[in-house]
Amino acid sequence: MSLKVEDVMVEDVVTVEADATVKKAVSIMNKNEIGCLIVVKHGKAVGIVTERDMLTRVLAESRNPERTRVSEVMSAPLIAAQPEMELEEAARLMFNMKVKKLPVVSNGQLVGLITLTDLARFQPQIMKILKKIHALDQAPKRMQKVVDYYIA
């Protein structure tokens, strides 16, 4: 039996409205001690905003976090997995798209989140999959720390 995304994903996903300020998004991230938020508009997941987005698109560009909207700095369109997707396919998608976090969407609704760290920690079977993918494709720079820690 192969593992599916729904077997590993976190179901309690923290979101932020697209029109919220960056300051509010940072406050939510700090309060929940998390590194990303799924961005929603009219109840639909439309993007993701990460700590890196805050650093490169707000701080490095000297944008005002009280005036800048999350929709202006989020990564979109949303790259997502489906709950029934096999973990190997999800890991491949992360490597190919150079992302460490995959929202999980079913019938247009956000149902979970899976991260590269979740995959690496989950069990030895996942380690074998990640090693195989890493051997074929060099890990993107932003994934290298997780890959080096858990795989190398």
MODELLER restraints for C-alpha pairs under 7 A, 6 or more apart:
rsr = mdl.restraints
at = mdl.atoms
rsr.add(forms.Gaussian(group=physical.xy_distance, feature=features.Distance(at['CA:2:A'], at['CA:86:A']), mean=6.86, stdev=0.5))
rsr.add(forms.Gaussian(group=physical.xy_distance, feature=features.Distance(at['CA:3:A'], at['CA:86:A']), mean=5.91, stdev=0.5))
rsr.add(forms.Gaussian(group=physical.xy_distance, feature=features.Distance(at['CA:3:A'], at['CA:87:A']), mean=5.89, stdev=0.5))
rsr.add(forms.Gaussian(group=physical.xy_distance, feature=features.Distance(at['CA:4:A'], at['CA:83:A']), mean=6.77, stdev=0.5))
rsr.add(forms.Gaussian(group=physical.xy_distance, feature=features.Distance(at['CA:4:A'], at['CA:84:A']), mean=5.57, stdev=0.5))
rsr.add(forms.Gaussian(group=physical.xy_distance, feature=features.Distance(at['CA:4:A'], at['CA:85:A']), mean=5.51, stdev=0.5))
rsr.add(forms.Gaussian(group=physical.xy_distance, feature=features.Distance(at['CA:4:A'], at['CA:86:A']), mean=4.31, stdev=0.5))
rsr.add(forms.Gaussian(group=physical.xy_distance, feature=features.Distance(at['CA:4:A'], at['CA:87:A']), mean=5.21, stdev=0.5))
rsr.add(forms.Gaussian(group=physical.xy_distance, feature=features.Distance(at['CA:5:A'], at['CA:83:A']), mean=5.09, stdev=0.5))
rsr.add(forms.Gaussian(group=physical.xy_distance, feature=features.Distance(at['CA:5:A'], at['CA:84:A']), mean=6.16, stdev=0.5))
rsr.add(forms.Gaussian(group=physical.xy_distance, feature=features.Distance(at['CA:5:A'], at['CA:85:A']), mean=5.65, stdev=0.5))
rsr.add(forms.Gaussian(group=physical.xy_distance, feature=features.Distance(at['CA:5:A'], at['CA:86:A']), mean=5.98, stdev=0.5))
rsr.add(forms.Gaussian(group=physical.xy_distance, feature=features.Distance(at['CA:5:A'], at['CA:87:A']), mean=5.41, stdev=0.5))
rsr.add(forms.Gaussian(group=physical.xy_distance, feature=features.Distance(at['CA:6:A'], at['CA:83:A']), mean=4.56, stdev=0.5))
rsr.add(forms.Gaussian(group=physical.xy_distance, feature=features.Distance(at['CA:6:A'], at['CA:84:A']), mean=6.37, stdev=0.5))
rsr.add(forms.Gaussian(group=physical.xy_distance, feature=features.Distance(at['CA:9:A'], at['CA:112:A']), mean=5.75, stdev=0.5))
rsr.add(forms.Gaussian(group=physical.xy_distance, feature=features.Distance(at['CA:9:A'], at['CA:113:A']), mean=5.33, stdev=0.5))
rsr.add(forms.Gaussian(group=physical.xy_distance, feature=features.Distance(at['CA:9:A'], at['CA:114:A']), mean=4.70, stdev=0.5))
rsr.add(forms.Gaussian(group=physical.xy_distance, feature=features.Distance(at['CA:10:A'], at['CA:112:A']), mean=5.32, stdev=0.5))
rsr.add(forms.Gaussian(group=physical.xy_distance, feature=features.Distance(at['CA:10:A'], at['CA:113:A']), mean=5.26, stdev=0.5))
rsr.add(forms.Gaussian(group=physical.xy_distance, feature=features.Distance(at['CA:10:A'], at['CA:114:A']), mean=6.30, stdev=0.5))
rsr.add(forms.Gaussian(group=physical.xy_distance, feature=features.Distance(at['CA:11:A'], at['CA:111:A']), mean=6.01, stdev=0.5))
rsr.add(forms.Gaussian(group=physical.xy_distance, feature=features.Distance(at['CA:11:A'], at['CA:112:A']), mean=4.26, stdev=0.5))
rsr.add(forms.Gaussian(group=physical.xy_distance, feature=features.Distance(at['CA:11:A'], at['CA:113:A']), mean=6.59, stdev=0.5))
rsr.add(forms.Gaussian(group=physical.xy_distance, feature=features.Distance(at['CA:12:A'], at['CA:112:A']), mean=6.64, stdev=0.5))
rsr.add(forms.Gaussian(group=physical.xy_distance, feature=features.Distance(at['CA:13:A'], at['CA:112:A']), mean=5.96, stdev=0.5))
rsr.add(forms.Gaussian(group=physical.xy_distance, feature=features.Distance(at['CA:13:A'], at['CA:113:A']), mean=6.48, stdev=0.5))
rsr.add(forms.Gaussian(group=physical.xy_distance, feature=features.Distance(at['CA:14:A'], at['CA:37:A']), mean=5.81, stdev=0.5))
rsr.add(forms.Gaussian(group=physical.xy_distance, feature=features.Distance(at['CA:14:A'], at['CA:38:A']), mean=6.61, stdev=0.5))
rsr.add(forms.Gaussian(group=physical.xy_distance, feature=features.Distance(at['CA:15:A'], at['CA:37:A']), mean=5.13, stdev=0.5))
rsr.add(forms.Gaussian(group=physical.xy_distance, feature=features.Distance(at['CA:15:A'], at['CA:38:A']), mean=4.66, stdev=0.5))
rsr.add(forms.Gaussian(group=physical.xy_distance, feature=features.Distance(at['CA:15:A'], at['CA:39:A']), mean=5.69, stdev=0.5))
rsr.add(forms.Gaussian(group=physical.xy_distance, feature=features.Distance(at['CA:15:A'], at['CA:40:A']), mean=6.64, stdev=0.5))
rsr.add(forms.Gaussian(group=physical.xy_distance, feature=features.Distance(at['CA:16:A'], at['CA:25:A']), mean=6.50, stdev=0.5))
rsr.add(forms.Gaussian(group=physical.xy_distance, feature=features.Distance(at['CA:16:A'], at['CA:37:A']), mean=6.30, stdev=0.5))
rsr.add(forms.Gaussian(group=physical.xy_distance, feature=features.Distance(at['CA:16:A'], at['CA:38:A']), mean=6.31, stdev=0.5))
rsr.add(forms.Gaussian(group=physical.xy_distance, feature=features.Distance(at['CA:16:A'], at['CA:39:A']), mean=5.05, stdev=0.5))
rsr.add(forms.Gaussian(group=physical.xy_distance, feature=features.Distance(at['CA:16:A'], at['CA:40:A']), mean=6.11, stdev=0.5))
rsr.add(forms.Gaussian(group=physical.xy_distance, feature=features.Distance(at['CA:17:A'], at['CA:39:A']), mean=5.67, stdev=0.5))
rsr.add(forms.Gaussian(group=physical.xy_distance, feature=features.Distance(at['CA:17:A'], at['CA:40:A']), mean=5.01, stdev=0.5))
rsr.add(forms.Gaussian(group=physical.xy_distance, feature=features.Distance(at['CA:17:A'], at['CA:41:A']), mean=5.91, stdev=0.5))
rsr.add(forms.Gaussian(group=physical.xy_distance, feature=features.Distance(at['CA:18:A'], at['CA:39:A']), mean=5.53, stdev=0.5))
rsr.add(forms.Gaussian(group=physical.xy_distance, feature=features.Distance(at['CA:18:A'], at['CA:40:A']), mean=5.68, stdev=0.5))
rsr.add(forms.Gaussian(group=physical.xy_distance, feature=features.Distance(at['CA:18:A'], at['CA:41:A']), mean=5.64, stdev=0.5))
rsr.add(forms.Gaussian(group=physical.xy_distance, feature=features.Distance(at['CA:18:A'], at['CA:70:A']), mean=5.36, stdev=0.5))
rsr.add(forms.Gaussian(group=physical.xy_distance, feature=features.Distance(at['CA:18:A'], at['CA:71:A']), mean=4.81, stdev=0.5))
rsr.add(forms.Gaussian(group=physical.xy_distance, feature=features.Distance(at['CA:19:A'], at['CA:69:A']), mean=5.49, stdev=0.5))
rsr.add(forms.Gaussian(group=physical.xy_distance, feature=features.Distance(at['CA:19:A'], at['CA:70:A']), mean=6.12, stdev=0.5))
rsr.add(forms.Gaussian(group=physical.xy_distance, feature=features.Distance(at['CA:19:A'], at['CA:71:A']), mean=6.20, stdev=0.5))
rsr.add(forms.Gaussian(group=physical.xy_distance, feature=features.Distance(at['CA:20:A'], at['CA:69:A']), mean=5.60, stdev=0.5))
rsr.add(forms.Gaussian(group=physical.xy_distance, feature=features.Distance(at['CA:20:A'], at['CA:70:A']), mean=5.81, stdev=0.5))
rsr.add(forms.Gaussian(group=physical.xy_distance, feature=features.Distance(at['CA:21:A'], at['CA:65:A']), mean=6.50, stdev=0.5))
rsr.add(forms.Gaussian(group=physical.xy_distance, feature=features.Distance(at['CA:21:A'], at['CA:66:A']), mean=5.80, stdev=0.5))
rsr.add(forms.Gaussian(group=physical.xy_distance, feature=features.Distance(at['CA:21:A'], at['CA:67:A']), mean=6.27, stdev=0.5))
rsr.add(forms.Gaussian(group=physical.xy_distance, feature=features.Distance(at['CA:21:A'], at['CA:68:A']), mean=5.64, stdev=0.5))
rsr.add(forms.Gaussian(group=physical.xy_distance, feature=features.Distance(at['CA:21:A'], at['CA:69:A']), mean=4.41, stdev=0.5))
rsr.add(forms.Gaussian(group=physical.xy_distance, feature=features.Distance(at['CA:21:A'], at['CA:70:A']), mean=5.72, stdev=0.5))
rsr.add(forms.Gaussian(group=physical.xy_distance, feature=features.Distance(at['CA:22:A'], at['CA:65:A']), mean=4.89, stdev=0.5))
rsr.add(forms.Gaussian(group=physical.xy_distance, feature=features.Distance(at['CA:22:A'], at['CA:66:A']), mean=6.47, stdev=0.5))
rsr.add(forms.Gaussian(group=physical.xy_distance, feature=features.Distance(at['CA:22:A'], at['CA:68:A']), mean=5.82, stdev=0.5))
rsr.add(forms.Gaussian(group=physical.xy_distance, feature=features.Distance(at['CA:22:A'], at['CA:69:A']), mean=5.62, stdev=0.5))
rsr.add(forms.Gaussian(group=physical.xy_distance, feature=features.Distance(at['CA:22:A'], at['CA:70:A']), mean=5.30, stdev=0.5))
rsr.add(forms.Gaussian(group=physical.xy_distance, feature=features.Distance(at['CA:23:A'], at['CA:65:A']), mean=4.92, stdev=0.5))
rsr.add(forms.Gaussian(group=physical.xy_distance, feature=features.Distance(at['CA:23:A'], at['CA:66:A']), mean=5.45, stdev=0.5))
rsr.add(forms.Gaussian(group=physical.xy_distance, feature=features.Distance(at['CA:29:A'], at['CA:35:A']), mean=6.37, stdev=0.5))
rsr.add(forms.Gaussian(group=physical.xy_distance, feature=features.Distance(at['CA:29:A'], at['CA:36:A']), mean=6.77, stdev=0.5))
rsr.add(forms.Gaussian(group=physical.xy_distance, feature=features.Distance(at['CA:35:A'], at['CA:50:A']), mean=5.75, stdev=0.5))
rsr.add(forms.Gaussian(group=physical.xy_distance, feature=features.Distance(at['CA:35:A'], at['CA:51:A']), mean=5.49, stdev=0.5))
rsr.add(forms.Gaussian(group=physical.xy_distance, feature=features.Distance(at['CA:36:A'], at['CA:48:A']), mean=6.94, stdev=0.5))
rsr.add(forms.Gaussian(group=physical.xy_distance, feature=features.Distance(at['CA:36:A'], at['CA:49:A']), mean=5.57, stdev=0.5))
rsr.add(forms.Gaussian(group=physical.xy_distance, feature=features.Distance(at['CA:36:A'], at['CA:50:A']), mean=4.17, stdev=0.5))
rsr.add(forms.Gaussian(group=physical.xy_distance, feature=features.Distance(at['CA:36:A'], at['CA:51:A']), mean=6.30, stdev=0.5))
rsr.add(forms.Gaussian(group=physical.xy_distance, feature=features.Distance(at['CA:37:A'], at['CA:48:A']), mean=5.81, stdev=0.5))
rsr.add(forms.Gaussian(group=physical.xy_distance, feature=features.Distance(at['CA:37:A'], at['CA:49:A']), mean=5.41, stdev=0.5))
rsr.add(forms.Gaussian(group=physical.xy_distance, feature=features.Distance(at['CA:37:A'], at['CA:50:A']), mean=6.51, stdev=0.5))
rsr.add(forms.Gaussian(group=physical.xy_distance, feature=features.Distance(at['CA:38:A'], at['CA:45:A']), mean=6.58, stdev=0.5))
rsr.add(forms.Gaussian(group=physical.xy_distance, feature=features.Distance(at['CA:38:A'], at['CA:47:A']), mean=6.07, stdev=0.5))
rsr.add(forms.Gaussian(group=physical.xy_distance, feature=features.Distance(at['CA:38:A'], at['CA:48:A']), mean=4.50, stdev=0.5))
rsr.add(forms.Gaussian(group=physical.xy_distance, feature=features.Distance(at['CA:38:A'], at['CA:49:A']), mean=6.47, stdev=0.5))
rsr.add(forms.Gaussian(group=physical.xy_distance, feature=features.Distance(at['CA:39:A'], at['CA:45:A']), mean=5.72, stdev=0.5))
rsr.add(forms.Gaussian(group=physical.xy_distance, feature=features.Distance(at['CA:39:A'], at['CA:46:A']), mean=5.74, stdev=0.5))
rsr.add(forms.Gaussian(group=physical.xy_distance, feature=features.Distance(at['CA:39:A'], at['CA:47:A']), mean=4.91, stdev=0.5))
rsr.add(forms.Gaussian(group=physical.xy_distance, feature=features.Distance(at['CA:39:A'], at['CA:48:A']), mean=5.26, stdev=0.5))
rsr.add(forms.Gaussian(group=physical.xy_distance, feature=features.Distance(at['CA:39:A'], at['CA:49:A']), mean=6.83, stdev=0.5))
rsr.add(forms.Gaussian(group=physical.xy_distance, feature=features.Distance(at['CA:40:A'], at['CA:46:A']), mean=5.44, stdev=0.5))
rsr.add(forms.Gaussian(group=physical.xy_distance, feature=features.Distance(at['CA:44:A'], at['CA:109:A']), mean=6.50, stdev=0.5))
rsr.add(forms.Gaussian(group=physical.xy_distance, feature=features.Distance(at['CA:45:A'], at['CA:110:A']), mean=6.33, stdev=0.5))
rsr.add(forms.Gaussian(group=physical.xy_distance, feature=features.Distance(at['CA:46:A'], at['CA:76:A']), mean=6.69, stdev=0.5))
rsr.add(forms.Gaussian(group=physical.xy_distance, feature=features.Distance(at['CA:46:A'], at['CA:77:A']), mean=6.46, stdev=0.5))
rsr.add(forms.Gaussian(group=physical.xy_distance, feature=features.Distance(at['CA:46:A'], at['CA:78:A']), mean=5.78, stdev=0.5))
rsr.add(forms.Gaussian(group=physical.xy_distance, feature=features.Distance(at['CA:47:A'], at['CA:74:A']), mean=5.98, stdev=0.5))
rsr.add(forms.Gaussian(group=physical.xy_distance, feature=features.Distance(at['CA:47:A'], at['CA:75:A']), mean=5.53, stdev=0.5))
rsr.add(forms.Gaussian(group=physical.xy_distance, feature=features.Distance(at['CA:47:A'], at['CA:76:A']), mean=4.69, stdev=0.5))
rsr.add(forms.Gaussian(group=physical.xy_distance, feature=features.Distance(at['CA:47:A'], at['CA:77:A']), mean=5.84, stdev=0.5))
rsr.add(forms.Gaussian(group=physical.xy_distance, feature=features.Distance(at['CA:47:A'], at['CA:78:A']), mean=4.63, stdev=0.5))
rsr.add(forms.Gaussian(group=physical.xy_distance, feature=features.Distance(at['CA:48:A'], at['CA:74:A']), mean=5.48, stdev=0.5))
rsr.add(forms.Gaussian(group=physical.xy_distance, feature=features.Distance(at['CA:48:A'], at['CA:75:A']), mean=5.36, stdev=0.5))
rsr.add(forms.Gaussian(group=physical.xy_distance, feature=features.Distance(at['CA:48:A'], at['CA:76:A']), mean=6.85, stdev=0.5))
rsr.add(forms.Gaussian(group=physical.xy_distance, feature=features.Distance(at['CA:48:A'], at['CA:78:A']), mean=6.65, stdev=0.5))
rsr.add(forms.Gaussian(group=physical.xy_distance, feature=features.Distance(at['CA:49:A'], at['CA:74:A']), mean=4.56, stdev=0.5))
rsr.add(forms.Gaussian(group=physical.xy_distance, feature=features.Distance(at['CA:49:A'], at['CA:75:A']), mean=6.12, stdev=0.5))
rsr.add(forms.Gaussian(group=physical.xy_distance, feature=features.Distance(at['CA:53:A'], at['CA:73:A']), mean=6.43, stdev=0.5))
rsr.add(forms.Gaussian(group=physical.xy_distance, feature=features.Distance(at['CA:53:A'], at['CA:74:A']), mean=6.75, stdev=0.5))
rsr.add(forms.Gaussian(group=physical.xy_distance, feature=features.Distance(at['CA:57:A'], at['CA:73:A']), mean=5.88, stdev=0.5))
rsr.add(forms.Gaussian(group=physical.xy_distance, feature=features.Distance(at['CA:79:A'], at['CA:102:A']), mean=6.61, stdev=0.5))
rsr.add(forms.Gaussian(group=physical.xy_distance, feature=features.Distance(at['CA:80:A'], at['CA:102:A']), mean=5.31, stdev=0.5))
rsr.add(forms.Gaussian(group=physical.xy_distance, feature=features.Distance(at['CA:80:A'], at['CA:103:A']), mean=4.97, stdev=0.5))
rsr.add(forms.Gaussian(group=physical.xy_distance, feature=features.Distance(at['CA:80:A'], at['CA:104:A']), mean=5.54, stdev=0.5))
rsr.add(forms.Gaussian(group=physical.xy_distance, feature=features.Distance(at['CA:80:A'], at['CA:105:A']), mean=6.40, stdev=0.5))
rsr.add(forms.Gaussian(group=physical.xy_distance, feature=features.Distance(at['CA:81:A'], at['CA:90:A']), mean=6.53, stdev=0.5))
rsr.add(forms.Gaussian(group=physical.xy_distance, feature=features.Distance(at['CA:81:A'], at['CA:102:A']), mean=6.23, stdev=0.5))
rsr.add(forms.Gaussian(group=physical.xy_distance, feature=features.Distance(at['CA:81:A'], at['CA:103:A']), mean=6.26, stdev=0.5))
rsr.add(forms.Gaussian(group=physical.xy_distance, feature=features.Distance(at['CA:81:A'], at['CA:104:A']), mean=4.75, stdev=0.5))
rsr.add(forms.Gaussian(group=physical.xy_distance, feature=features.Distance(at['CA:81:A'], at['CA:105:A']), mean=6.22, stdev=0.5))
rsr.add(forms.Gaussian(group=physical.xy_distance, feature=features.Distance(at['CA:82:A'], at['CA:104:A']), mean=5.30, stdev=0.5))
rsr.add(forms.Gaussian(group=physical.xy_distance, feature=features.Distance(at['CA:82:A'], at['CA:105:A']), mean=5.35, stdev=0.5))
rsr.add(forms.Gaussian(group=physical.xy_distance, feature=features.Distance(at['CA:82:A'], at['CA:106:A']), mean=5.90, stdev=0.5))
rsr.add(forms.Gaussian(group=physical.xy_distance, feature=features.Distance(at['CA:83:A'], at['CA:104:A']), mean=6.17, stdev=0.5))
rsr.add(forms.Gaussian(group=physical.xy_distance, feature=features.Distance(at['CA:83:A'], at['CA:106:A']), mean=6.75, stdev=0.5))
rsr.add(forms.Gaussian(group=physical.xy_distance, feature=features.Distance(at['CA:88:A'], at['CA:129:A']), mean=6.17, stdev=0.5))
rsr.add(forms.Gaussian(group=physical.xy_distance, feature=features.Distance(at['CA:92:A'], at['CA:133:A']), mean=6.91, stdev=0.5))
rsr.add(forms.Gaussian(group=physical.xy_distance, feature=features.Distance(at['CA:94:A'], at['CA:100:A']), mean=6.09, stdev=0.5))
rsr.add(forms.Gaussian(group=physical.xy_distance, feature=features.Distance(at['CA:95:A'], at['CA:139:A']), mean=6.66, stdev=0.5))
rsr.add(forms.Gaussian(group=physical.xy_distance, feature=features.Distance(at['CA:95:A'], at['CA:140:A']), mean=6.99, stdev=0.5))
rsr.add(forms.Gaussian(group=physical.xy_distance, feature=features.Distance(at['CA:98:A'], at['CA:140:A']), mean=5.89, stdev=0.5))
rsr.add(forms.Gaussian(group=physical.xy_distance, feature=features.Distance(at['CA:100:A'], at['CA:115:A']), mean=5.55, stdev=0.5))
rsr.add(forms.Gaussian(group=physical.xy_distance, feature=features.Distance(at['CA:100:A'], at['CA:116:A']), mean=5.02, stdev=0.5))
rsr.add(forms.Gaussian(group=physical.xy_distance, feature=features.Distance(at['CA:100:A'], at['CA:143:A']), mean=6.58, stdev=0.5))
rsr.add(forms.Gaussian(group=physical.xy_distance, feature=features.Distance(at['CA:101:A'], at['CA:114:A']), mean=5.93, stdev=0.5))
rsr.add(forms.Gaussian(group=physical.xy_distance, feature=features.Distance(at['CA:101:A'], at['CA:115:A']), mean=4.30, stdev=0.5))
rsr.add(forms.Gaussian(group=physical.xy_distance, feature=features.Distance(at['CA:101:A'], at['CA:116:A']), mean=6.34, stdev=0.5))
rsr.add(forms.Gaussian(group=physical.xy_distance, feature=features.Distance(at['CA:102:A'], at['CA:113:A']), mean=5.71, stdev=0.5))
rsr.add(forms.Gaussian(group=physical.xy_distance, feature=features.Distance(at['CA:102:A'], at['CA:114:A']), mean=5.25, stdev=0.5))
rsr.add(forms.Gaussian(group=physical.xy_distance, feature=features.Distance(at['CA:102:A'], at['CA:115:A']), mean=6.05, stdev=0.5))
rsr.add(forms.Gaussian(group=physical.xy_distance, feature=features.Distance(at['CA:103:A'], at['CA:112:A']), mean=5.93, stdev=0.5))
rsr.add(forms.Gaussian(group=physical.xy_distance, feature=features.Distance(at['CA:103:A'], at['CA:113:A']), mean=4.29, stdev=0.5))
rsr.add(forms.Gaussian(group=physical.xy_distance, feature=features.Distance(at['CA:103:A'], at['CA:114:A']), mean=6.33, stdev=0.5))
rsr.add(forms.Gaussian(group=physical.xy_distance, feature=features.Distance(at['CA:104:A'], at['CA:110:A']), mean=5.95, stdev=0.5))
rsr.add(forms.Gaussian(group=physical.xy_distance, feature=features.Distance(at['CA:104:A'], at['CA:111:A']), mean=5.62, stdev=0.5))
rsr.add(forms.Gaussian(group=physical.xy_distance, feature=features.Distance(at['CA:104:A'], at['CA:112:A']), mean=4.72, stdev=0.5))
rsr.add(forms.Gaussian(group=physical.xy_distance, feature=features.Distance(at['CA:104:A'], at['CA:113:A']), mean=5.28, stdev=0.5))
rsr.add(forms.Gaussian(group=physical.xy_distance, feature=features.Distance(at['CA:105:A'], at['CA:111:A']), mean=5.52, stdev=0.5))
rsr.add(forms.Gaussian(group=physical.xy_distance, feature=features.Distance(at['CA:105:A'], at['CA:112:A']), mean=6.99, stdev=0.5))
rsr.add(forms.Gaussian(group=physical.xy_distance, feature=features.Distance(at['CA:117:A'], at['CA:146:A']), mean=6.65, stdev=0.5))
rsr.add(forms.Gaussian(group=physical.xy_distance, feature=features.Distance(at['CA:119:A'], at['CA:126:A']), mean=6.15, stdev=0.5))
rsr.add(forms.Gaussian(group=physical.xy_distance, feature=features.Distance(at['CA:120:A'], at['CA:126:A']), mean=6.24, stdev=0.5))
rsr.add(forms.Gaussian(group=physical.xy_distance, feature=features.Distance(at['CA:120:A'], at['CA:127:A']), mean=5.83, stdev=0.5))
rsr.add(forms.Gaussian(group=physical.xy_distance, feature=features.Distance(at['CA:120:A'], at['CA:150:A']), mean=6.17, stdev=0.5))
rsr.add(forms.Gaussian(group=physical.xy_distance, feature=features.Distance(at['CA:127:A'], at['CA:151:A']), mean=6.73, stdev=0.5))
rsr.add(forms.Gaussian(group=physical.xy_distance, feature=features.Distance(at['CA:131:A'], at['CA:151:A']), mean=6.29, stdev=0.5))
